[in-house]
Amino acid sequence: MQQRLSCDQVSALMTFYIEDRLSTKLAEYVQQHLDICPVCREKYNKLINVVKKYSNIKNNISINNDTDFENSFITKQYEEFKSNLSAYIDNELNDIENIKIKKITISNPLARQDLEKMYTLKKILHSSFDKTKNDFKSDFSKNIINQIQNSKERKEIDPFIKIMALLFIIISSIITGIIGILYF
Amino acid sequence: MSGNKIQYKKMPIEELVVLSQQNDFKALEELIKREQKNVFASFSYLCKKRENILDLTQEALMRVAKNIHSLRNPKTFKSWLNQIVTNLFYDELRKKKRKPETVSIDESDDETGSYAIKFHLVDKKCKPHEKCLSAELEKIIKEAILALPEQFRIAIVLRELQGLSYEEIAEATNSSVGTVKSRIARARGKLQDGLKTYI
């Protein structure tokens, strides 16, 4: 291959060079030519500036588009909706707040999506709870009732024993008193 | 005798509570039978140590049976019961803090074993597949809830599983309604993040 490229050849290859789509060898030749030829270098610089500007603008537009699209729904009302959504599901809001939530779910697709997600979460939680409940196979009721009844019976005996003990003490003290009086 | 039992089964909770307060042991038995699944489920989502769940359940039911006389308004039975559950759970947490954390060597073995059994049970029972939740998903949800901070966990379990109002939860956890509201909202947010792929 010829080592030196002509200006026409370089300008033909310029866009590919900028987009980095040339083979390494060819890219090297273009680089060599740009180093020597001021006309082509100027062209190259101009082109690369244009490309940079263009890509900047393109990026800006796409970012703006995204944020604009989302922003149009993320309003103050939406923020309020978000903070109240959980309480709304639980039916813990007053009437005015309830109506606010209902309104925003009709007008705002983001809010509607959030509400649906909340309900789905509730649904799967509940099915999980139900499953756990059904996994409980033992029965504590008999056992507990027996324990309670036993302890109650013991309590019923307790006062009887106390009274007997008290009587025993009184009688014995009386007897010792009588004995004491009789002997001294 | 059997007619009597059926009669108890049809009774609303409040009636059972009143009868139990009048020393009707059959009513008390029915009451425990009805609530034990509920209590067990609560502890399954609150307590990280699986081996303690059954003990805690029994202890809670025992306290219900012993103290049923001290419940003044039978209408508040549910929140009263959950207060017992919450207090027991707090006690358990305190105990845990005192003891150093231990790791059971058998734990992994035990888990795989019991989940295998669970899986069989599910396959037999759950016919409608849309409604049925696979054991795997139940496990994931349980883990997601258990991963929440304690306060959030208690609030979400009392709300979603027990259906208590914010006010009742506030009373049971000794906090304000506003706190309960924000705890539940944040717990839901965290659960939504954790269960993204299933929602």
Chai-1 contact restraints between the chains, C-beta under 6 A:
chainA,res_idxA,chainB,res_idxB,connection_type,confidence,min_distance_angstrom,max_distance_angstrom,comment,restraint_id
A,S86,B,I184,contact,1.0,0.0,6.0,A-B,restraint_1
A,S86,B,A185,contact,1.0,0.0,6.0,A-B,restraint_2
A,S86,B,R188,contact,1.0,0.0,6.0,A-B,restraint_3
A,A87,B,K181,contact,1.0,0.0,6.0,A-B,restraint_4
A,E92,B,Y166,contact,1.0,0.0,6.0,A-B,restraint_5
A,K117,B,I199,contact,1.0,0.0,6.0,A-B,restraint_6
A,T120,B,I199,contact,1.0,0.0,6.0,A-B,restraint_7
A,L121,B,Q192,contact,1.0,0.0,6.0,A-B,restraint_8
A,L121,B,I199,contact,1.0,0.0,6.0,A-B,restraint_9
A,L125,B,E160,contact,1.0,0.0,6.0,A-B,restraint_10
A,S127,B,L133,contact,1.0,0.0,6.0,A-B,restraint_11
A,S128,B,L133,contact,1.0,0.0,6.0,A-B,restraint_12
A,S128,B,E138,contact,1.0,0.0,6.0,A-B,restraint_13
A,S128,B,I141,contact,1.0,0.0,6.0,A-B,restraint_14
A,F129,B,A41,contact,1.0,0.0,6.0,A-B,restraint_15
A,F129,B,L161,contact,1.0,0.0,6.0,A-B,restraint_16
A,K131,B,L133,contact,1.0,0.0,6.0,A-B,restraint_17
A,K131,B,E138,contact,1.0,0.0,6.0,A-B,restraint_18
A,T132,B,A41,contact,1.0,0.0,6.0,A-B,restraint_19
A,T132,B,S44,contact,1.0,0.0,6.0,A-B,restraint_20
A,K133,B,K37,contact,1.0,0.0,6.0,A-B,restraint_21
A,K133,B,A41,contact,1.0,0.0,6.0,A-B,restraint_22
A,F136,B,K37,contact,1.0,0.0,6.0,A-B,restraint_23
A,F136,B,F40,contact,1.0,0.0,6.0,A-B,restraint_24
A,F140,B,Q36,contact,1.0,0.0,6.0,A-B,restraint_25
A,F140,B,Q58,contact,1.0,0.0,6.0,A-B,restraint_26
A,F140,B,L61,contact,1.0,0.0,6.0,A-B,restraint_27
A,S141,B,E29,contact,1.0,0.0,6.0,A-B,restraint_28
A,S141,B,I32,contact,1.0,0.0,6.0,A-B,restraint_29
A,S141,B,K33,contact,1.0,0.0,6.0,A-B,restraint_30
A,I144,B,I32,contact,1.0,0.0,6.0,A-B,restraint_31
A,I144,B,L61,contact,1.0,0.0,6.0,A-B,restraint_32
A,I144,B,M62,contact,1.0,0.0,6.0,A-B,restraint_33
A,I144,B,A65,contact,1.0,0.0,6.0,A-B,restraint_34
A,I145,B,F25,contact,1.0,0.0,6.0,A-B,restraint_35
A,I145,B,E29,contact,1.0,0.0,6.0,A-B,restraint_36
A,I148,B,A65,contact,1.0,0.0,6.0,A-B,restraint_37
